[in-house]
């Protein structure tokens, strides 16, 4: 079977799927690297850190600012003034 055997989806859906798959692969690679970095085993601090993460999409605002959604801030107990670490993976660019 080929990719053309399924329903005919608009090109933007295929692009969205490919971008999502690439993001997932990058996250899996990052997780693998974190696990390998733990001196031959899984460091319990890393395991705890993994449970304190969130993945979400947001738009870049003026001045390069991004916003963390309310639900994510609440779930991770993030308050104004807290320092957080971010990993940025471009998803879609609107530069027509």
Secondary structure, DSSP 8 states (H G I E B T S, - for coil): --GGGS----HHHHHHHHHHHHHHHHHHHHHHHHHHTTTTS--HHHHHHHTT---------GGG-----HHHHHHTT--TT---------------
